[in-house]
Structure formats: C-alpha cells, structure tokens
Amino acid sequence: MNHNIYIIVATDESLGIGKDGKLPWHLKDELKYFKDITTKTDDHTKHNMVVMGRTTWESIPPKHRPLPNRRNVVLSRNTDYEAVGAETIHTLEGALLVADNTIENIFVIGGAQVFKAMMERDDLTGIYLTQIHDEYDCDTFFPEIPESFGEPQNLGGVENDEVSYNYLFYGSK
C-alpha cells in the first residue's frame, strides 16, 4: 500500500532538536502547527499515523500519550517494550508496513536516528521543517538535508518578542 511519508521536525539554527531527551523550547504555536499537520486528512474516513522512536515517545508527557486522533507507532529494539496506547514495532520498515487502508499519511516525528534512517529511504515524500531563528543548548541534531531535496517552500511563520520561526517544506528527492 502506498502512503505519503513525511518527516516533521522543528530545529534551531544549528539543526538542534533536543536536549536530555526533551525539546529545548516550548512554542505553543509550533505545537499547534504540528498537531494540525499530523491530524489533517483530505478523506474524513481516514486518519494519519505518527512513527517515533522510544526516546521521542518517552519525551511526550504521559497525559498527552498517545497523541490523539493519530495512530501511534513506537520503534524499539527491545522486544519487551510496551508503549501503552501505541503499537510497538522493532524496525522502521515494519512500522511503515503496518499502515493499512485506514491511514492517509505517515509522519515520522523523531528522533535523530529515525530521521536519519528515513532520509536514506527512497519513499520519503517530503520534510516539514520548522526553522527556529535562535540557537539552543542541544545534544541531539537533525541530519543535514540532502541537496537532492532542493530549496524549501516557505509555508509562513511566526514572529514575536520571544522567538521567530518559519515553516518550511522540502519536496521529495
């Protein structure tokens, strides 16, 4: 079954995405954007799927897990790992294969190892990247986007007293 597969990520200017297993920022508008993109479907009878590594799953506050109105799939090499409210799969390939005809789009939401593995695949449709115009103390980084993706499309942004950022979309290779 062919699905559109997207990466969705927010990075700082150095492509930082995390610190100590958590987001180093709290941007309400960006969280709303993430929710809107990952829940919106053209076919109201379908829903989207989010795929994430175990660390990303554990970084989501328990009261917000699983992410509502999306099929949640967690990647873990540990065959005994249970993600309550989500499906646990042991490979990225296996996770993508569980998407059935009830799924419209697949969104890979982290972390760094999962992003890297996804960018090496030929079936990646595109990358939604929120570029935060600031630098944070990060210990986890998004991989460099291959030149084959070309220049991004600017989907708009937010600018306020605290921080500014742009929503970018890189189309498929």
N, C-alpha and C positions, 0 to 999 in steps of 0.2 A: 504494500500500500504506500503510495507516495504522499508525503506530507511536506508542507513548508517547514523548514527547520531554521530557527533563528537563534542567535546569541543575543541576550540583552544584558547590559552591564553599565555601571557608572564608574568612571575613572577620574583621578585627579590629573594634573598636567604631566605627571611622570608615569602615567598608566597604573598608579596605585589603586588597589581595590579593597584592601583590608589591612587590619592590624589586630593581632592576637585573636584571630578568628571572628572578628566583628567588623562592621562597616565603621570607618573612622569619621563619618559625618552623619547627621540626621537632617535630611532635607525633605520636608513634608510634600512639597510639590513634585519632587522627583519620585517619591514613593507612590504618589497618586498616579503619575505617568506610568510607572512600572505596572501598577495594578491595571490601569486602563488598557495598556498594550497587551498584557498577558491574559486578560479575560475577554477582550473583544473578539467576536466571531461574526462573519458575514451570514452564516447559517445558524439561526437561533436554536436549531435542534442539536447542535454540536457544542463542544467546549474545547478548550486548549489544554495542553499538557505542559507542565514545567518539570525539567530534569535538573537535578542538582547533586553535588557530592555531599557526603555525610557532614563535613565541616560546615558547609553552607546551610544544610538543614538544621544543624545544632545551633547555628548563629541566629536563627529566627526565634524570637521569643515564643515560648511554649503556647501562650494564649493565641498566637497567630498561626500556629501549625495545626493541620496542614493549611497551605494557602487556599482560601475559599474559592469556589467556583472554577477550579482548575484540577485536573488530575495530577497529583504529586508523585513523582518518581525520584527515589533517592538511590544514589550509587554508593555501594560499599563493597570492598573486597571481603569483608567479614561476613561469612555465610550465616552467622547467628545474629547479625544486627537487625533490629526491628525499629522501624520508624512509624510510630503509631499514627494512623490516618493516611499513610502513604504506602506505596509499593516499594520494596527494596529489591533492586536488581544489581547484579555484580559486574556488568560491563556496559559501556556506553552503547555498543551495538545492540545488546539485549534490551536496554532501555528504549531505544528508538523503535525496536521491533514490537513492543507492547502497545504502540499506538494503533488503535483499530479504527473502524469507520465512524466512531463517535467523536473522534479527535479531528479538529480542523488544523491547528498549528501546534508545533512543538517549540518550546522556548527553553534553551539551555541557560540557566541562571547562575552557574558558578560551581565550583571555584576555579582557581587558576589552572589546575591540572585538567579539569573537564573542558574548560575553554580551549586550552592548547590542543587537546585531542580532537575537539570538534572542528577547529580551524584546519586541521590536517585532512579532513574528510572532503570529498567532492560534492556531497549532498547538502552542504550548508547554503541556505537560501540568502541569508544576509545577517548583518550585525546592527542592532540598535545600541548605540553608544552615547551615553550622557557624558559629555566632556565638562568636568567641573574646572573652572578657571581659578584654581588655587592648588597648593601642594599641602599634603597631609603626611604625617609620620606613618608610613605604610611599611608592612613587611611582606605583603603579597601583591603581585603585579599581574596585570593583563598582558598576554603576549603581544608582540608587535603585529599589527595587521598587515598581511602580505600586500605588496604593491598591486597584485592582480585584482584587488578589490577596487582600485581606483580612488577617485575623490568622493568623499561622502556627500550626501544630500543633507542640507540643514533643514531640520523639521521645526525649528523655532527654539525658544529658550526662555530662561528666567533670569532677571537681573534685579537684585535688591541690595539693601545695605550690607547684608551678611556675606552673600556669595552670588556669583553668576555662573550659569552653565548653559550649554547648548545641547539640544537633542539632535544627534546625527544618525544617518542611516547609510550603511555601506551595502550596496547590492552584491549579488553573487559574483563569483570569480568569472 
